[in-house]
Amino acid sequence: MQIFKFGGASVKDADGVRNLALVLKKVGYTKGVVIVSAMAKTTNALERVVFNYFDNKSELQSSIQEVFKFHNDILFDLFEKENHQVFNKIKLLFEEIRTFIKVNKSPNYDFVYDQIVSYGELLSTTIIFEYLNHQGIHNNWVDIRALIKTDSYYRKANVNWDATRKAIVSSIDNSVLNVTQGFIASDSNNFTTTLGREGSDYTAAILAYCLNAQSVTVWKDVPGVLNADPRYFENTQLLKKISYQEAIELAFYGASVIHPKTLQPLQRKEIPLYVKSFLNPDQSGTRIGKGLPLEPAVPCFMLKQNQVLIAIASLDFSYIVEDNIRDIFNLLDTHKMKVDMIQNSAISFSVCIDNIYNNLEKLLQQLRAKFSVTYYENVSLYTIRHYTQSAIDNIEKDKQVLLKQLTEQTVQIVTK
């Protein structure tokens, strides 16, 4: 069994859906699982719906209609007759969104976020399921929420592996092609949860692990894993081979082509991961597997923007030791801060964080009760694996360096 994952860029419009079908025909589709993300910028559009639900009610219905029109236009392009059943299916999904908005009583932003944003994947897979059947590619539509079970940590749920494995093994027919959603799951109360942004890659790894898949292929709009994001770096190079360990390092530091959690379940069962271009499916792309040397051996660059750098010092010049560090990390955890870099000295502690849940002010208020605190917003965190001095010089050129940390293989630089 093979697992194929197609991201939002691969199905951004009707032509993208057509190309997905062509890729399946070219590489073979008789059995396996196709995992699909929300189309194009649908997740962002649904995030605006959530925002309007809480803070701008006058724009709520128009923001829902905008998402509906986007998908309906794709339907008109793909299907010749408006009476095709897919039109009604899409309308019903939007009715579900509107019904949830009417009856919901929860003030929990993260809960509401997951219930609404998850429809991006339900919409895309419904369209693709119908289009593939329309093209003679028989497939089953699977609601992944019934199979991947998690806790109730909305927007970044943790997988219940025992329950998930049992549900997947008993429900997936591995003799046919199955189409399902990435990114979404459900908790023990059957409320929808999500696995974190870009979590569709993780979905592919979960299914591969539970089904003992032969391989996972992630189809992207790039030729494979590059040594840097071409949006921010020039003269990028394709990495033809990467070991699991190196790929996990790259993912941890922010390589945008791989979800940080994706590689761990694959590594446990030594399932190879291929990253290929949906525009050129015949090209070899990148292979990630056990014990593979980095090929070619070049510096790899990662960038995380819109970070917050917090410098913490004791009020009485006492040492920042175990009990203080414990208190700091407890507060970071309480306020759901993602820690991307830490550095400490005798009387100070610096941490670079991603303020995903917009809890910075609450965190700072509690830190100031015990420590002297200085912070910088909207900083950039650069990470270079297998760095050279020239690579460091290029990053630091014309920038204010706020913090820098070097180990044998990795350098991290915070700039303003």
C-alpha positions in Angstrom: 0.0 0.0 0.0 1.2 3.5 -0.9 0.1 6.7 0.8 -0.1 9.9 -1.3 -0.5 13.3 0.2 -1.5 16.4 -1.9 -1.2 19.8 -0.4 -3.4 22.8 -0.9 -1.2 24.2 -3.7 -1.7 21.1 -5.7 -5.5 21.5 -5.7 -5.7 25.3 -5.7 -8.1 25.3 -8.6 -9.9 23.1 -11.2 -6.7 22.6 -13.2 -5.0 21.4 -10.0 -7.8 18.8 -9.4 -7.4 17.6 -13.0 -3.6 17.3 -12.5 -4.1 15.3 -9.4 -6.1 12.8 -11.4 -3.3 12.7 -14.1 -0.6 12.1 -11.4 -2.6 9.2 -10.0 -3.0 7.7 -13.5 0.7 8.1 -14.2 2.1 6.6 -10.9 -0.7 4.0 -10.4 -3.8 4.3 -8.2 -5.4 0.8 -7.9 -5.0 0.8 -4.1 -3.8 3.0 -1.3 -4.8 6.2 0.4 -4.9 9.8 -1.1 -4.8 12.5 1.6 -5.8 16.0 0.6 -5.4 19.3 2.2 -7.9 22.3 1.9 -7.8 24.0 -1.5 -5.4 26.9 -2.0 -6.0 29.6 0.8 -9.2 28.0 2.1 -7.8 27.5 5.6 -7.0 31.2 5.7 -10.4 32.1 4.5 -12.1 29.9 7.1 -9.9 31.5 9.8 -11.4 34.8 8.7 -14.8 33.2 9.3 -13.8 32.3 12.8 -12.5 35.8 13.4 -15.7 37.3 12.2 -17.8 35.0 14.3 -16.1 36.4 17.4 -15.2 39.9 16.5 -16.9 41.1 13.4 -20.4 39.7 13.1 -21.4 42.1 10.3 -18.9 40.4 7.9 -19.6 36.8 9.0 -22.1 35.7 6.4 -20.2 37.4 3.5 -17.0 35.6 4.6 -18.8 32.3 4.5 -20.3 33.1 1.1 -16.8 33.9 -0.2 -15.6 30.4 0.6 -18.7 28.9 -0.9 -18.3 30.9 -4.2 -14.7 29.8 -4.5 -15.6 26.1 -4.3 -18.7 26.5 -6.4 -16.7 28.1 -9.2 -14.4 25.1 -9.2 -17.4 22.8 -9.4 -18.7 24.6 -12.5 -15.3 24.2 -14.1 -15.0 20.5 -13.3 -18.5 19.2 -13.9 -20.5 19.8 -17.0 -24.0 19.6 -15.4 -25.1 21.6 -12.4 -27.4 18.8 -11.4 -24.4 16.6 -10.5 -24.8 15.4 -6.9 -21.5 17.1 -5.8 -23.2 20.5 -6.0 -25.7 19.5 -3.4 -23.1 17.8 -1.2 -21.1 21.1 -1.1 -24.2 23.1 -0.2 -24.9 20.7 2.6 -21.4 21.1 4.0 -21.9 24.9 4.1 -25.3 24.4 5.8 -23.4 22.5 8.5 -21.1 25.4 9.0 -24.0 27.8 9.3 -25.9 25.5 11.7 -22.9 25.2 13.9 -22.6 29.0 14.1 -26.2 29.3 15.1 -26.2 26.6 17.8 -22.7 26.9 19.3 -22.6 28.0 22.9 -18.9 27.6 23.5 -16.8 30.7 24.0 -13.6 28.7 23.4 -11.9 30.2 20.4 -9.7 27.1 19.8 -12.7 24.8 19.9 -14.7 26.9 17.4 -11.6 27.2 15.2 -11.4 23.4 14.8 -15.1 23.0 14.2 -15.1 25.5 11.4 -11.6 25.4 9.8 -11.9 21.6 9.4 -14.4 22.1 6.6 -11.6 23.1 4.2 -10.5 19.5 4.0 -14.1 18.1 4.0 -14.9 20.3 1.0 -11.7 19.5 -1.0 -12.0 15.7 -0.5 -15.7 15.7 -1.4 -14.9 17.5 -4.7 -11.9 15.3 -5.5 -13.8 12.1 -4.6 -16.6 13.0 -7.0 -14.2 14.2 -9.8 -12.1 11.0 -9.6 -15.2 8.8 -9.9 -16.4 11.1 -12.8 -13.1 10.3 -14.5 -13.4 6.6 -14.0 -11.0 6.4 -11.0 -13.1 4.5 -8.5 -12.4 5.4 -4.9 -13.9 5.4 -1.4 -14.4 8.6 0.5 -13.3 8.2 4.1 -14.1 10.6 7.0 -10.7 10.6 8.8 -12.3 12.1 11.9 -13.8 8.7 12.6 -10.4 7.1 12.5 -7.8 9.4 14.0 -8.7 9.9 17.6 -7.0 12.6 19.8 -7.3 14.4 23.0 -9.1 17.7 23.3 -6.1 20.0 22.8 -7.9 22.0 20.1 -5.7 23.3 17.2 -2.8 21.1 18.2 -4.3 17.8 19.3 -2.3 14.7 20.4 -3.0 11.4 18.8 -4.4 8.5 20.8 -2.4 5.9 19.0 -4.1 2.7 20.3 -7.6 3.9 19.4 -6.4 5.3 16.1 -4.6 2.2 15.0 -7.6 0.0 15.8 -10.0 2.3 13.9 -7.7 2.5 10.9 -6.9 -1.2 10.6 -10.6 -2.2 10.9 -11.9 0.5 8.6 -9.5 1.1 5.7 -10.0 -1.2 2.7 -6.4 -1.6 1.5 -7.5 -3.3 -1.7 -9.0 -0.1 -3.2 -8.1 3.6 -3.5 -9.3 5.7 -0.6 -9.6 9.5 -0.5 -9.5 11.2 2.9 -8.6 14.4 4.7 -5.4 15.6 6.2 -5.0 17.8 9.3 -8.3 16.9 11.0 -9.3 14.3 13.6 -11.7 14.0 16.5 -11.7 13.6 20.3 -13.5 11.1 22.5 -16.7 13.2 22.4 -16.5 13.2 18.5 -15.8 16.9 18.3 -13.5 17.8 15.5 -9.8 18.5 16.4 -6.9 19.5 14.2 -3.3 18.4 14.3 -1.7 21.8 13.8 -1.0 23.9 10.7 0.5 21.8 7.9 -0.7 18.7 9.7 -1.7 16.8 6.6 1.8 15.4 6.3 1.4 14.1 9.8 -1.9 12.4 8.8 -0.1 10.6 6.0 2.5 9.3 8.5 -0.2 8.2 10.9 -2.0 6.2 8.2 1.3 4.7 6.9 2.3 3.6 10.4 -1.0 2.0 11.2 -1.3 0.3 7.7 2.4 -0.7 7.4 2.5 1.1 4.1 5.2 0.6 1.5 6.0 4.3 1.3 4.6 7.8 1.7 4.8 10.4 -1.1 4.1 14.0 -0.4 3.3 15.9 -3.6 4.5 19.6 -3.5 4.9 22.5 -5.9 8.7 22.2 -5.5 11.0 19.4 -6.9 11.6 18.0 -3.4 13.2 19.0 -0.2 15.4 22.0 -0.8 18.2 23.2 1.3 16.3 26.5 1.9 12.9 28.0 1.2 13.1 29.7 -2.2 10.7 32.4 -1.0 13.4 33.7 1.3 16.7 32.4 0.0 18.4 32.5 -3.4 20.2 29.7 -5.2 18.5 26.9 -3.4 19.5 23.2 -4.1 17.5 20.0 -4.2 18.5 17.5 -1.5 18.3 14.1 -3.2 18.7 12.0 0.0 18.2 12.7 3.7 18.3 10.5 6.7 15.4 10.4 9.1 17.5 11.9 11.8 18.6 14.8 9.6 15.1 15.4 8.3 13.8 15.5 11.8 16.4 18.1 12.7 15.4 20.2 9.6 11.7 19.9 10.5 12.3 20.8 14.1 14.1 24.0 13.1 11.4 25.0 10.6 11.9 23.4 7.2 8.5 24.3 5.7 8.3 21.3 3.4 8.1 18.8 6.2 5.8 18.7 9.2 7.8 18.2 12.5 5.8 15.2 13.6 5.6 13.5 10.3 8.9 11.6 10.4 8.8 10.0 13.8 6.2 7.3 13.1 7.8 6.6 9.7 11.2 6.1 11.3 9.8 3.6 13.8 8.8 1.3 10.9 11.4 2.4 8.4 8.8 3.6 5.9 10.5 5.8 3.3 9.2 9.2 2.6 9.4 10.7 -0.9 8.8 14.4 -1.6 8.1 15.0 -5.2 6.7 17.7 -7.6 3.1 17.3 -8.7 4.1 19.3 -11.8 6.9 16.8 -12.7 5.8 13.5 -11.2 8.4 11.5 -13.2 11.3 13.3 -11.4 12.9 11.4 -8.5 12.5 14.2 -5.9 13.8 13.6 -2.4 14.1 10.3 -0.6 14.1 10.3 3.2 15.0 7.0 4.8 17.2 5.1 7.3 20.9 5.9 7.3 20.9 8.0 4.1 23.8 10.5 3.9 22.8 14.1 3.1 23.2 14.5 -0.6 24.5 16.9 -1.6 26.4 17.9 1.6 25.5 21.7 1.7 24.4 24.1 4.4 20.6 24.0 5.0 18.8 27.2 5.9 15.6 27.7 7.9 13.7 30.9 8.7 11.0 31.5 11.3 9.5 35.0 11.1 7.3 37.0 13.6 9.0 35.5 16.6 9.3 37.0 20.1 12.6 37.2 21.9 12.3 37.4 25.7 15.3 38.1 27.9 14.7 37.2 31.5 17.0 38.1 34.5 16.6 37.7 38.2 15.6 40.9 40.1 18.3 40.5 42.8 21.1 39.3 40.5 20.8 35.7 41.9 21.5 32.8 39.6 19.0 31.6 37.1 19.1 27.9 38.1 16.8 24.9 38.1 13.9 26.2 40.1 13.8 29.5 38.1 14.0 27.6 34.8 11.3 25.3 35.9 9.0 28.2 36.7 9.7 29.9 33.3 8.9 26.7 31.4 5.8 26.1 33.4 4.6 29.6 32.3 5.6 29.0 28.7 3.6 25.8 28.7 0.6 27.3 30.5 0.4 30.0 27.8 0.9 27.6 24.9 4.1 29.2 23.7 6.2 27.2 21.2 9.9 27.5 22.2 12.3 27.6 19.2 15.5 28.6 20.9 16.9 29.0 24.4 20.1 30.4 25.9 21.0 31.0 29.5 23.9 32.4 31.5 24.5 32.7 35.3 21.9 35.5 35.8 19.9 35.6 32.6 17.7 33.4 30.4 16.7 34.1 26.8 14.0 32.4 24.9 12.8 32.8 21.3 9.1 31.8 21.0 6.2 31.6 18.6 3.2 33.4 20.0 0.7 31.1 18.2 -2.2 31.6 20.6 -1.7 35.4 21.2 -1.0 35.0 24.9 2.1 37.1 25.0 0.8 39.9 27.3 -0.5 37.3 29.9 2.9 35.6 29.8 4.8 38.8 30.3 2.6 39.9 33.1 3.3 36.7 35.1 7.0 36.7 34.3 7.4 40.3 35.5 6.0 39.3 38.9 9.3 37.4 39.6 11.8 38.5 37.0 13.2 41.5 35.1 11.9 41.1 31.5 12.9 42.6 28.2 11.3 41.5 25.0 11.5 42.1 21.2 8.5 41.4 18.9 8.6 40.5 15.2 12.1 39.2 15.2 13.5 36.6 12.8 15.1 33.3 13.8 17.6 31.9 11.3 18.9 28.4 11.7 21.7 26.9 9.6 22.5 23.2 9.6 26.0 22.2 8.5 26.9 25.9 8.5 30.0 27.5 7.0 31.4 30.9 8.0 30.3 32.4 4.6 26.8 31.1 5.2 26.7 32.9 8.6 28.1 36.1 7.1 25.4 36.1 4.5 22.6 35.8 7.1 24.1 38.5 9.3 24.8 41.0 6.6 22.9 44.3 7.1 21.0 42.9 10.1 21.0 43.6 13.9 22.0 40.4 15.6 20.1 40.1 19.0 21.2 36.6 19.9 23.5 33.9 18.4 24.2 30.3 19.4 26.5 27.8 17.8 26.8 24.0 18.3 28.9 21.6 16.2 26.3 21.2 13.4 23.9 24.1 13.9 23.9 27.8 14.4 20.9 29.9 15.3 20.7 33.6 14.9 18.0 36.0 16.1 17.9 39.2 14.1 15.8 42.4 14.0 
